[in-house]
Amino acid sequence: MSHTLGVRQAQKLKTRQALLDAALELLEGQSLSSLGLREVTRAAGIAPTAFYRHFRSVEDLGVALVEEALGSLHPMIRTTVSTTDDGEERIARAIGLIASHVDAHPAHVRFVARERHGGVRPVREAIQDQLARFTAEVGQGLAEDPRSAGWSEDDLLMLAQLYVDQMLVTASLFLEAPATAPTERERVSRLAARQLRLIGIGRRHWLDVDGPSRAPAGDTPGT
């Protein structure tokens, strides 16, 4: 009995993944708002009625794609931020990790880039929620860095948001500059390196510039 249930569960998961894969492939050339249920089931090779055993709607399928796409992005963001500082080698490594991720998961990157500001609200909100979690995690990592001494929690989250946004922008640019276009890819790499350096410079001098303004109105710093 348990063996039969295991086989059924495995088949169910296989069918669910087939729907996700079919949708992701179809989304290479269109937005989720234009994707039809029958189009997905036809590409997956299943009956339209079987779709509802796995998803409530195409929007629900889109939310599942967000979890899948950003699940693959999670390790890259964590590793990239952990290697991001002023050193040229670390910056180069971070950019290399982003490029490698895009090469390994181009459909996922394209889906997130397109639907982040797309017309399907549940999917847009799911992406925003996932990115907020990434930002919070990156902020926690930055708080453990000795260079963050004296930073407020809000400022660390702001810095984390800059890093996360920068990685997403760079990933999108790499998507349009495949490995078969080395000149364009090098241009993207140089631009990303300059932008990371700029964030690094701002990070080093943030307390120098903004420190005095942190005291509440009417207070004197140090009193």
trRosetta pair geometry for C-beta under 8 A, 3 or more apart (Angstrom, degrees):
i j d omega theta_ij theta_ji phi_ij phi_ji
1 4 5.8 -54 -154 32 31 111
1 5 6.6 28 151 -14 64 105
2 5 5.6 -52 -148 38 36 112
2 6 6.2 41 151 -24 66 105
3 6 5.6 -54 -151 34 31 114
3 7 6.5 32 152 -20 64 103
4 7 5.8 -52 -150 33 32 111
4 8 6.4 30 152 -17 65 106
5 8 5.6 -55 -147 38 33 111
5 9 6.1 33 155 -20 67 107
6 9 5.7 -54 -145 37 30 111
6 10 6.3 31 155 -19 64 106
7 10 5.7 -55 -149 36 30 111
7 11 6.4 29 153 -18 64 107
8 11 5.7 -56 -148 37 31 110
8 12 6.3 35 152 -22 65 105
9 12 5.5 -51 -147 34 32 114
9 13 6.4 31 155 -16 65 104
10 13 5.9 -54 -149 38 31 110
10 14 6.3 34 150 -23 64 107
11 14 5.4 -52 -147 35 33 115
11 15 6.4 32 154 -18 66 103
12 15 5.9 -54 -149 36 30 108
12 16 6.3 31 152 -19 64 107
12 53 7.4 -112 -138 138 100 118
12 54 7.4 171 -175 -88 84 99
13 16 5.5 -52 -146 36 32 114
13 17 6.3 31 155 -18 65 106
14 17 5.9 -56 -149 38 29 109
14 18 6.4 34 150 -25 63 105
15 18 5.4 -50 -149 31 33 116
15 19 6.7 35 152 -19 64 100
15 44 7.6 82 -164 162 67 128
15 46 6.2 79 -153 -79 107 152
15 50 7.0 -87 178 154 141 125
15 53 7.8 13 107 86 139 120
15 54 6.6 -147 111 -58 99 141
16 19 5.8 -54 -157 32 33 111
16 20 6.6 30 148 -16 65 105
16 54 4.5 177 -103 -142 88 133
16 55 8.0 130 -136 -36 88 90
17 20 5.4 -52 -148 38 38 113
17 21 6.1 37 154 -19 69 106
18 21 5.8 -53 -143 39 29 110
18 22 6.2 31 156 -20 64 108
18 44 4.4 110 136 -156 99 103
18 45 7.1 -70 168 44 139 94
18 46 7.0 115 100 -22 132 120
19 22 5.8 -54 -143 36 28 111
19 23 6.3 28 157 -18 63 107
19 40 6.1 50 -156 158 82 114
19 41 7.3 -11 -113 -92 97 59
19 44 4.9 -10 -88 -89 54 160
19 46 7.3 -50 -72 31 95 136
19 51 6.8 128 -120 -126 141 78
19 54 6.0 151 23 93 155 152
19 55 7.0 -156 132 -5 152 125
19 61 6.5 -102 142 -131 114 127
20 23 5.9 -57 -148 37 28 109
20 24 6.2 27 156 -19 64 109
20 61 7.0 -165 -94 -167 65 94
20 64 6.3 -101 -99 117 114 117
20 65 6.1 167 -148 -86 92 81
20 68 6.2 102 -174 -22 140 165
21 24 5.8 -55 -145 36 30 111
21 25 6.4 29 156 -19 64 106
21 44 7.5 120 66 -106 85 92
22 25 5.9 -57 -151 36 30 110
22 26 6.4 26 154 -16 65 108
22 40 5.4 121 109 -162 117 68
22 41 7.9 117 103 -81 158 14
22 43 3.8 145 -163 105 116 110
22 44 4.0 -103 -20 -63 154 82
23 26 5.7 -58 -148 39 32 109
23 27 6.1 30 155 -21 66 110
23 35 6.5 65 -146 -177 90 153
23 40 5.0 5 -78 -125 86 117
23 43 7.8 152 -57 72 40 136
23 58 7.8 163 -123 -150 131 85
23 61 5.7 167 -65 148 168 129
23 62 7.7 -135 163 -80 145 60
23 65 6.4 -110 102 -71 127 136
24 27 5.7 -57 -146 37 30 113
24 28 7.7 57 148 -43 56 81
24 65 6.3 166 -77 -134 93 122
24 107 5.0 78 165 151 107 133
24 108 7.3 -16 -148 -73 130 60
24 111 6.4 -58 -134 -61 84 142
25 28 6.0 -24 -173 -13 40 113
25 43 6.8 -166 72 171 119 142
25 107 7.0 -38 -85 -129 45 149
26 29 7.4 -79 178 43 44 84
26 30 6.7 -34 152 44 79 109
26 35 6.1 110 115 -124 128 112
26 39 6.3 115 -141 140 157 113
26 40 6.6 -112 13 -94 153 69
26 43 5.9 -142 -54 -26 117 169
27 30 6.2 -95 -128 68 44 67
27 31 7.4 36 -144 -139 87 17
27 32 6.4 3 -114 -72 122 70
27 35 6.6 -32 -79 -71 86 138
27 65 7.9 86 3 -170 161 163
27 107 7.3 102 78 -169 98 97
27 110 7.5 159 124 108 95 107
27 111 5.6 50 122 -101 141 97
27 114 7.5 -177 172 64 105 147
28 107 6.2 -59 -82 -118 91 96
28 110 6.8 51 -124 98 56 155
30 34 4.9 -98 173 76 121 123
30 35 6.4 146 104 -66 120 80
31 34 5.4 86 63 12 78 99
31 35 7.5 -127 105 -22 44 91
31 114 6.0 -152 -110 158 82 123
31 115 7.1 141 -154 -84 86 78
31 118 5.7 169 -161 -142 119 123
31 119 6.8 66 145 26 143 102
31 120 8.0 176 156 -14 101 105
32 35 5.3 -48 -152 13 43 121
32 58 7.0 165 -180 147 89 107
32 59 7.7 99 152 -104 124 54
32 62 4.8 63 -155 -106 149 134
32 114 8.0 144 -11 112 88 113
32 115 5.7 39 -2 -101 125 122
32 118 6.3 76 34 147 104 156
32 119 7.9 -166 69 60 86 78
32 120 4.9 -56 95 -8 122 146
32 123 6.0 44 75 8 165 171
33 118 6.6 -169 -24 168 108 108
33 119 4.3 7 -61 73 150 117
33 120 5.4 -164 -72 -50 82 92
35 39 6.2 -132 -167 73 66 132
35 40 6.5 57 168 -52 108 106
35 58 5.7 175 97 -168 100 138
36 39 4.1 96 65 0 90 109
36 40 7.1 -159 94 -7 50 83
36 58 7.3 -100 -150 -74 17 150
37 40 5.9 -59 -156 35 32 109
37 41 6.4 21 155 -12 69 108
37 48 6.2 81 130 -148 105 100
37 51 5.7 133 -169 124 107 176
37 57 7.8 -87 -79 -158 118 52
37 58 5.6 -124 -72 -58 76 104
38 41 5.8 -55 -140 42 34 106
38 42 5.9 38 159 -23 67 107
38 48 5.3 -24 -101 -96 74 125
39 42 6.0 -55 -147 35 24 112
39 43 6.5 20 155 -15 60 109
40 43 5.9 -61 -152 38 29 108
40 44 6.2 18 155 -11 67 112
40 51 7.1 89 90 -113 115 129
40 58 7.0 165 -12 -113 145 99
40 61 7.1 43 -156 141 168 173
41 44 5.6 -60 -141 45 33 107
41 46 5.2 -91 -159 75 87 79
41 47 6.6 -28 173 122 133 16
41 48 4.7 171 53 -92 165 55
41 50 7.0 134 -137 59 122 92
41 51 5.3 -86 -74 -60 119 113
42 45 7.6 36 178 -70 28 33
46 50 4.6 -94 160 70 118 139
46 51 7.2 144 100 -61 119 67
47 50 4.7 100 64 -7 82 105
48 51 5.8 -29 -171 -4 47 117
49 52 6.6 -49 -175 23 48 106
50 53 5.6 -40 -169 15 57 118
50 54 7.6 30 147 -2 72 104
51 54 6.5 -84 -172 44 40 97
51 55 6.2 -48 168 52 81 93
52 55 7.1 -86 -115 71 35 51
52 56 7.1 47 -139 -120 78 32
54 61 7.9 53 113 -93 101 94
55 58 7.5 79 128 -86 137 22
55 60 4.4 164 -170 96 93 113
55 61 4.4 10 -140 -62 168 83
55 64 6.8 -104 -99 -4 116 138
56 59 8.0 -39 84 66 92 85
56 60 4.3 109 46 -31 84 158
57 60 4.7 109 49 2 69 99
57 61 7.2 -124 101 0 44 85
58 61 5.4 -49 -152 36 38 116
58 62 6.4 46 146 -25 65 101
59 62 5.3 -50 -153 30 35 117
59 63 6.8 38 149 -20 64 98
59 120 5.6 -172 -119 -169 92 119
59 122 4.9 80 170 49 116 131
59 123 6.4 -130 -155 -34 73 97
60 63 5.7 -47 -153 30 35 112
60 64 6.8 36 148 -16 62 102
60 122 7.6 -20 -77 117 45 153
61 64 5.6 -54 -155 36 36 113
61 65 6.5 40 147 -22 66 103
62 65 5.4 -50 -151 33 36 115
62 66 6.7 44 148 -25 64 96
62 115 7.0 -172 -171 -147 117 155
62 120 5.8 8 105 119 170 155
62 122 7.1 116 79 90 114 98
62 123 4.1 -50 134 -86 124 128
62 126 7.8 156 120 36 84 143
63 66 5.4 -43 -155 24 37 116
63 67 6.9 37 148 -16 64 99
63 122 5.7 -55 -64 139 116 107
63 123 5.8 -131 -71 -95 61 65
63 126 4.7 164 -132 -63 83 162
64 67 5.7 -50 -154 34 38 112
64 68 6.4 35 149 -16 67 106
65 68 5.5 -54 -146 40 36 112
65 69 5.8 33 157 -20 70 109
65 111 6.1 -101 151 168 123 152
65 123 7.7 1 62 -132 103 116
66 69 5.9 -56 -140 39 26 107
66 70 6.0 6 168 0 65 113
66 112 7.3 107 -128 -99 70 85
66 115 7.5 -116 -84 100 98 138
66 123 6.0 173 -48 -152 126 75
66 126 4.2 120 77 119 166 123
66 127 5.4 -122 -137 -69 125 70
66 130 6.3 -170 159 -15 106 145
67 70 6.6 -62 -134 48 21 95
67 71 5.9 34 158 -33 59 111
67 126 7.4 -69 -46 174 76 126
67 130 7.5 -170 -97 -86 51 136
68 71 5.6 -54 -147 28 24 118
68 72 7.0 19 157 -14 59 101
68 108 7.1 -124 117 -115 85 115
69 72 6.2 -61 -164 33 30 105
69 73 6.6 23 144 -16 65 111
69 105 7.5 144 -144 166 69 128
69 108 3.8 168 -134 -157 86 95
69 109 7.7 176 -167 -55 110 29
69 111 5.4 -129 -93 77 154 124
69 112 5.2 -179 139 -50 139 106
70 73 4.8 -52 -143 39 47 117
70 74 6.4 73 152 -47 68 86
70 112 6.6 115 -66 -98 84 135
70 127 7.3 162 -51 -128 135 65
70 130 4.4 56 125 160 171 150
70 131 7.6 -114 -127 -60 140 65
70 134 7.7 -116 -171 -47 117 125
71 74 5.8 -29 -153 -1 32 119
72 75 7.7 -54 -175 26 36 96
72 76 7.8 23 141 -4 62 114
72 101 7.6 147 142 -160 95 101
72 104 7.9 -153 176 110 126 109
72 105 5.0 146 132 -97 147 162
72 108 5.5 18 56 147 136 174
73 76 5.6 -70 -162 44 48 112
73 77 5.9 44 150 -23 83 107
73 101 7.0 84 -118 178 62 140
73 105 7.6 -132 -66 87 72 153
73 108 7.1 -161 -45 138 96 126
73 109 7.8 124 -85 -89 112 74
73 112 7.2 21 -43 -35 150 167
73 134 7.9 -36 116 -92 110 145
74 77 6.1 -59 -147 34 28 107
74 78 6.4 22 161 -15 65 109
74 134 7.2 -141 -116 -98 69 102
75 78 5.8 -59 -147 40 32 111
75 79 6.1 25 160 -14 68 111
76 79 6.0 -60 -144 42 27 105
76 80 5.8 27 160 -22 66 112
76 97 5.7 164 -151 153 88 105
76 98 6.8 111 173 -96 124 51
76 101 4.4 21 -102 -81 156 149
76 167 7.7 157 126 -178 102 135
77 80 5.8 -57 -140 37 26 110
77 81 6.3 20 165 -14 64 108
77 134 5.4 -24 135 -155 163 123
77 138 7.0 -82 157 -68 106 115
77 164 6.6 25 -148 -117 125 83
77 167 6.1 139 -112 105 81 166
78 81 6.4 -60 -148 37 23 103
78 82 6.4 20 156 -18 60 113
78 137 7.0 -50 -96 133 94 130
78 138 7.8 -143 -104 -83 53 77
78 141 7.6 155 -146 -56 73 155
79 82 5.8 -61 -149 37 30 112
79 83 6.5 11 158 -7 65 111
79 97 5.9 -152 103 -155 116 158
80 83 6.2 -73 -154 43 29 99
80 84 6.3 39 150 -42 67 108
80 94 4.6 91 -155 -147 83 88
80 97 5.1 -160 -83 84 92 137
80 98 6.4 58 -104 -55 144 88
80 163 7.9 165 114 172 103 108
80 167 5.9 111 104 -108 156 134
81 84 5.3 -47 -144 14 37 121
81 94 8.0 87 -61 -127 24 122
81 138 4.9 -126 -135 -132 171 104
81 141 6.1 102 118 86 124 147
81 142 7.6 -76 170 -57 119 90
81 160 7.7 23 -137 -135 146 77
81 163 5.4 77 -109 153 102 146
81 164 8.0 -12 -72 -67 127 68
81 167 7.9 -69 -58 -45 85 141
82 141 6.5 -89 -84 -176 79 143
83 90 4.8 -165 168 -161 81 91
83 93 5.2 -85 156 94 148 121
83 94 5.1 -174 90 -68 107 89
83 97 7.5 122 44 -8 141 143
84 90 6.5 161 -108 144 19 111
84 91 7.1 65 -132 -97 64 61
84 94 5.2 61 -80 -85 82 155
84 163 6.3 153 77 -133 169 124
84 196 6.4 -121 -148 -157 104 119
84 200 7.7 -147 163 -76 86 102
85 90 5.3 23 42 89 80 157
85 91 8.0 -111 65 -52 42 79
85 147 7.9 135 -129 2 112 160
85 200 6.5 97 179 -123 39 121
86 90 7.9 58 62 55 28 124
86 91 7.9 -23 -178 -42 19 114
86 197 7.3 71 -140 -130 67 68
86 200 4.6 144 -90 175 74 142
86 201 8.0 97 -111 -63 108 56
86 204 7.2 32 -66 -53 133 128
87 90 4.2 78 74 11 103 107
87 91 6.7 -171 92 -9 52 84
88 91 5.6 -54 -145 38 33 111
88 92 6.2 34 156 -20 66 107
88 193 7.8 32 -142 -159 76 122
89 92 5.7 -54 -147 37 30 112
89 93 6.3 32 153 -21 64 106
90 93 5.5 -51 -146 35 33 113
90 94 6.4 37 153 -22 64 103
91 94 5.7 -52 -150 33 32 113
91 95 6.5 27 154 -14 65 106
91 193 5.3 92 146 -134 127 82
91 196 5.0 158 -135 99 109 141
91 197 6.8 5 -107 -60 159 78
91 200 8.0 -74 -79 -33 120 143
92 95 5.9 -56 -148 39 31 108
92 96 6.2 34 152 -21 64 108
92 193 7.1 13 -78 -102 63 119
93 96 5.5 -55 -148 37 31 115
93 97 6.4 35 153 -23 65 102
94 97 5.8 -53 -153 31 31 112
94 98 6.8 29 151 -17 63 103
94 196 6.8 138 80 -118 142 161
95 98 5.7 -52 -152 34 36 112
95 99 6.4 35 152 -17 67 105
95 170 6.9 -112 -127 -178 79 146
95 189 5.3 102 158 -140 143 81
95 192 5.0 133 -113 102 116 135
95 193 6.2 -45 -45 -65 149 81
95 196 7.6 -123 -56 -11 101 147
96 99 5.7 -54 -146 38 33 111
96 100 6.2 33 155 -19 66 107
97 100 5.8 -54 -145 37 30 111
97 101 6.4 32 154 -22 63 105
98 101 5.7 -55 -151 34 30 112
98 102 6.5 30 153 -19 65 104
98 167 5.9 -154 -102 -152 125 82
98 170 5.1 16 153 113 161 120
98 171 5.4 -121 -171 -77 103 77
98 174 6.4 164 130 -12 96 152
98 192 7.4 -149 58 -160 151 160
99 102 5.8 -54 -151 35 32 111
99 103 6.5 31 152 -18 65 106
99 174 5.1 -157 -111 -137 67 146
99 185 7.1 76 -132 -164 130 113
99 189 7.3 -12 -57 -85 136 101
100 103 5.7 -55 -149 37 33 112
100 104 6.3 25 154 -15 66 110
101 104 5.8 -61 -146 41 31 106
101 105 6.0 -29 173 33 69 105
101 109 7.4 120 126 -68 92 124
101 171 6.8 -47 89 -119 114 113
102 105 7.0 -82 -129 62 20 67
102 106 6.0 53 174 -93 65 69
102 109 5.3 2 -122 -29 75 168
102 171 5.3 174 -75 -154 110 76
102 174 4.3 158 26 107 170 123
102 175 5.5 -131 -158 -71 123 68
103 106 7.0 4 -131 -52 18 96
103 174 8.0 -76 -41 153 73 121
103 178 7.8 109 -103 -148 82 74
103 179 6.1 42 -106 -34 123 121
105 108 4.1 -25 165 36 110 121
105 109 5.9 118 108 -25 85 90
106 109 5.7 -59 -147 38 33 110
106 110 6.1 31 157 -19 68 108
106 175 6.1 132 -146 -130 86 90
107 110 5.8 -55 -145 38 30 111
107 111 6.2 35 155 -24 64 106
108 111 5.7 -54 -148 33 30 113
108 112 6.5 23 158 -13 64 106
109 112 6.1 -58 -150 39 29 106
109 113 6.1 28 155 -18 65 112
109 171 5.1 -136 -146 158 125 115
109 172 7.0 -171 164 -84 104 51
109 175 5.3 -163 114 -79 127 126
110 113 5.8 -58 -144 39 29 111
110 114 6.1 21 161 -15 66 112
110 175 5.9 152 -75 -161 81 146
111 114 6.1 -64 -146 40 24 105
111 115 5.9 -6 169 5 64 118
112 115 6.5 -68 -130 50 22 92
112 116 5.9 44 166 -51 63 100
112 127 6.2 148 -146 -130 81 124
112 168 7.5 -110 125 -140 120 107
113 116 6.2 -36 -145 2 20 117
113 168 7.3 161 -95 179 81 93
113 171 7.4 -153 -66 102 117 100
113 172 4.6 130 -120 -103 139 108
113 175 6.9 -127 -6 20 159 161
114 118 6.0 46 138 -68 69 119
115 118 4.0 -44 -135 3 50 138
115 120 6.7 -27 -149 46 106 106
115 123 5.2 -58 174 135 129 125
115 124 6.5 -138 161 -78 77 64
115 127 6.3 159 108 -40 94 146
116 124 6.8 87 -177 -133 25 73
116 127 5.0 -135 -111 134 65 154
116 128 7.8 117 -156 -61 75 70
116 131 8.0 53 -132 -33 112 146
116 168 7.7 83 -78 -177 164 142
117 124 6.9 65 -118 -128 19 116
118 123 6.6 -19 70 91 123 120
118 124 5.8 -156 57 -72 73 101
119 124 7.9 175 57 -41 3 128
120 123 4.2 36 99 25 112 117
120 124 6.3 160 83 -19 57 89
121 124 5.5 -57 -140 38 31 113
121 125 6.1 27 163 -16 68 107
122 125 5.9 -57 -145 40 28 109
122 126 6.3 33 154 -24 64 106
123 126 5.5 -50 -145 33 33 114
123 127 6.6 34 154 -18 64 101
124 127 5.9 -54 -153 34 30 110
124 128 6.5 29 150 -17 64 107
125 128 5.4 -52 -146 38 36 114
125 129 6.2 39 154 -23 67 104
126 129 5.7 -51 -147 34 31 112
126 130 6.4 29 155 -17 63 106
127 130 5.9 -57 -149 37 31 109
127 131 6.2 25 156 -15 66 109
128 131 5.9 -58 -144 40 28 108
128 132 6.3 34 154 -24 64 106
129 132 5.7 -53 -150 32 29 114
129 133 6.7 31 151 -19 62 102
130 133 5.7 -53 -156 32 34 112
130 134 6.7 36 147 -19 65 102
131 134 5.3 -47 -149 34 40 115
131 135 6.3 43 150 -22 67 102
131 164 6.3 132 -167 158 93 139
131 168 7.8 -3 -122 -60 128 145
132 135 5.6 -50 -148 34 33 114
132 136 6.5 35 152 -19 64 103
133 136 5.7 -52 -148 36 32 111
133 137 6.4 31 153 -18 64 106
134 137 5.8 -59 -150 38 31 110
134 138 6.2 28 154 -17 67 107
134 164 5.4 124 115 -120 117 135
135 138 5.7 -54 -145 38 30 110
135 139 6.2 35 153 -23 64 106
135 157 6.3 62 153 -159 107 79
135 160 4.7 120 -165 122 70 114
135 161 5.1 21 -134 -81 129 69
135 164 5.2 -84 -84 -6 80 154
136 139 5.5 -53 -148 35 30 115
136 140 6.6 34 152 -21 63 101
136 157 7.2 -4 -98 -118 55 102
136 160 7.4 122 -67 123 14 159
137 140 5.7 -51 -153 31 33 112
137 141 6.6 32 150 -16 63 104
138 141 5.6 -55 -153 37 36 113
138 142 6.3 36 150 -19 68 105
138 160 3.9 145 96 -148 107 106
138 163 5.9 -160 175 75 150 130
138 164 6.1 -160 5 -53 158 103
139 142 5.6 -53 -145 37 33 111
139 143 6.4 40 153 -27 64 102
139 153 7.5 65 168 -166 129 69
139 156 4.6 105 -156 130 91 98
139 157 4.6 -2 -100 -90 147 59
139 159 7.4 124 -108 66 77 85
139 160 3.9 -80 -62 -29 76 152
140 143 5.6 -49 -150 27 32 116
140 144 7.1 29 152 -18 61 103
141 144 6.0 -58 -159 31 35 110
141 145 7.3 43 144 -30 63 99
142 145 5.5 -45 -160 15 44 119
142 148 5.3 121 153 -76 78 147
142 151 7.8 -52 135 83 108 158
142 156 5.1 173 93 -159 122 101
142 159 6.0 163 -168 94 169 125
142 160 5.9 -139 0 -70 137 93
143 148 5.6 -126 -122 111 30 153
143 151 7.5 -134 -110 77 67 117
143 153 7.6 5 -93 -111 129 69
143 156 5.4 32 -69 -152 85 163
144 148 7.6 51 45 39 23 133
145 148 4.8 89 72 -7 88 106
146 149 6.0 -8 -176 -29 55 108
147 203 7.2 48 141 148 126 112
147 204 7.7 -54 -168 -102 123 63
148 151 4.6 -63 -173 20 79 132
148 156 6.2 50 -158 -102 131 112
150 207 5.3 43 111 -112 133 144
150 211 7.6 -14 163 -111 130 106
151 155 4.9 -129 -169 86 91 120
151 156 5.1 104 132 -59 128 91
151 159 7.7 -34 -160 -2 148 139
151 206 7.4 38 -104 96 101 135
151 207 7.2 -101 -76 -68 69 107
152 155 4.6 92 56 8 83 103
152 156 7.0 -146 93 -6 43 86
152 214 7.2 176 -40 -135 125 123
153 156 5.7 -55 -149 36 32 111
153 157 6.5 32 153 -18 65 105
154 157 5.8 -56 -151 37 31 111
154 158 6.4 35 149 -22 65 104
155 158 5.4 -49 -148 33 36 116
155 159 6.5 37 152 -18 65 102
155 206 6.9 139 -177 157 132 142
155 210 7.8 163 -111 97 140 152
156 159 5.7 -52 -149 37 34 111
156 160 6.2 37 150 -21 65 105
157 160 5.4 -49 -144 36 34 115
157 161 6.4 40 153 -23 64 102
158 161 5.7 -51 -151 32 30 113
158 162 6.8 36 149 -21 61 101
159 162 5.6 -49 -155 30 36 115
159 163 6.7 33 150 -16 65 102
159 199 7.7 121 -152 -175 82 106
159 203 6.3 80 -134 -104 131 103
159 206 7.9 -69 -76 -59 121 164
160 163 5.8 -55 -153 36 35 110
160 164 6.3 30 153 -15 68 107
161 164 5.8 -55 -142 40 32 108
161 165 6.0 31 159 -17 67 109
162 165 6.0 -58 -144 40 25 108
162 166 6.1 28 157 -23 62 110
162 199 5.5 160 140 -127 130 125
163 166 5.7 -57 -146 35 27 113
163 167 6.5 26 156 -19 63 105
163 199 6.9 132 -78 169 70 159
164 167 5.9 -55 -151 34 31 109
164 168 6.6 28 153 -16 64 106
165 168 5.8 -58 -150 37 33 110
165 169 6.3 32 154 -18 68 107
166 169 5.8 -54 -147 37 30 110
166 170 6.2 28 156 -17 65 109
166 192 7.5 120 171 -147 98 82
166 195 5.8 176 -141 130 118 125
166 196 6.7 127 161 -80 150 74
166 199 6.7 -69 -53 -41 158 150
167 170 5.7 -55 -144 39 30 110
167 171 6.2 34 155 -22 65 106
168 171 5.7 -51 -146 34 30 113
168 172 6.5 31 154 -19 63 104
169 172 5.8 -56 -152 35 31 111
169 173 6.5 29 152 -17 65 106
170 173 5.7 -55 -149 37 34 111
170 174 6.3 34 153 -18 66 105
170 188 7.0 122 -154 171 74 102
170 192 4.4 64 -117 -110 124 126
170 195 7.8 -160 -68 60 108 139
171 174 5.7 -54 -148 37 31 111
171 175 6.5 42 149 -30 62 102
172 175 5.4 -47 -155 23 34 119
172 176 7.1 20 153 -6 62 102
173 176 6.1 -63 -157 42 36 102
173 177 6.2 4 152 7 70 116
173 188 4.5 165 133 -134 117 119
173 191 7.3 -99 163 75 168 133
173 192 7.4 -169 64 -58 141 107
174 177 5.6 -75 -137 58 35 93
174 185 6.9 52 -132 -130 76 86
174 188 5.7 157 -78 138 63 156
175 178 7.9 5 -173 -69 28 72
176 184 7.8 -98 119 153 77 135
177 181 5.4 -115 -161 83 64 119
177 184 4.0 -149 -133 123 106 105
177 185 4.5 161 143 -79 112 60
177 187 7.2 -145 -123 57 155 93
177 188 4.9 -172 42 -20 157 138
178 181 5.6 86 59 15 67 95
178 185 7.4 -72 95 -66 19 116
179 182 7.3 18 -175 -75 49 70
179 185 6.6 37 -108 -65 38 159
181 184 4.2 -2 137 34 117 116
181 185 5.9 136 92 -24 73 91
182 185 5.4 -58 -140 40 32 113
182 186 6.1 36 160 -24 67 104
183 186 5.9 -53 -151 32 28 111
183 187 6.8 30 149 -20 61 103
184 187 5.5 -50 -153 31 36 115
184 188 6.6 37 149 -18 66 102
185 188 5.6 -51 -151 35 36 112
185 189 6.4 39 150 -21 66 104
186 189 5.4 -51 -147 35 35 115
186 190 6.4 36 154 -19 66 103
187 190 5.9 -53 -149 35 31 109
187 191 6.4 29 154 -17 64 107
188 191 5.8 -57 -148 38 31 111
188 192 6.2 30 155 -19 66 108
189 192 5.8 -56 -146 37 29 110
189 193 6.3 31 155 -21 64 107
190 193 5.7 -54 -148 34 30 113
190 194 6.5 30 154 -18 64 105
191 194 5.8 -56 -152 35 31 110
191 195 6.4 28 153 -17 65 107
192 195 5.7 -57 -148 38 32 110
192 196 6.3 30 155 -17 67 106
193 196 5.9 -55 -147 38 30 108
193 197 6.4 33 153 -21 64 105
194 197 5.6 -53 -149 34 31 113
194 198 6.4 35 151 -22 64 104
195 198 5.6 -50 -150 32 34 114
195 199 6.7 34 151 -17 64 101
196 199 5.7 -49 -149 35 36 111
196 200 6.3 40 150 -22 64 106
197 200 5.4 -56 -150 37 33 116
197 201 6.4 35 152 -22 67 101
198 201 5.8 -48 -147 32 32 110
198 202 6.5 31 154 -15 62 106
199 202 5.8 -58 -151 40 32 111
199 203 6.2 36 150 -25 66 106
200 203 5.5 -52 -147 33 31 114
200 204 6.5 31 156 -21 64 103
201 204 5.9 -53 -151 32 31 110
201 205 6.5 -4 162 9 65 112
202 205 6.5 -79 -145 52 27 89
202 206 6.0 54 157 -65 68 91
203 206 5.9 -25 -142 -16 28 117
205 208 4.7 -54 -163 40 70 122
205 209 5.8 59 142 -19 91 104
206 209 6.3 -68 -152 40 27 101
206 210 5.7 -22 173 21 68 118
207 210 6.6 -71 -119 58 24 82
207 211 4.7 51 179 -65 66 107
208 211 6.5 -7 -107 -4 8 117
210 213 5.6 -68 -167 43 62 111
210 214 6.8 78 140 -47 83 93
211 214 6.0 -49 -165 1 38 116
211 221 7.7 64 145 -124 90 155
212 215 6.9 -39 -178 8 49 105
212 221 6.0 -97 -132 -27 65 148
214 221 7.7 74 65 -99 86 113
215 219 4.5 -136 172 87 107 106
215 220 6.8 -7 175 -176 161 6
215 221 4.7 -123 -53 -70 137 76
216 219 4.8 67 63 5 79 124
219 223 6.7 -162 -174 60 81 108
220 223 4.4 54 74 0 97 129
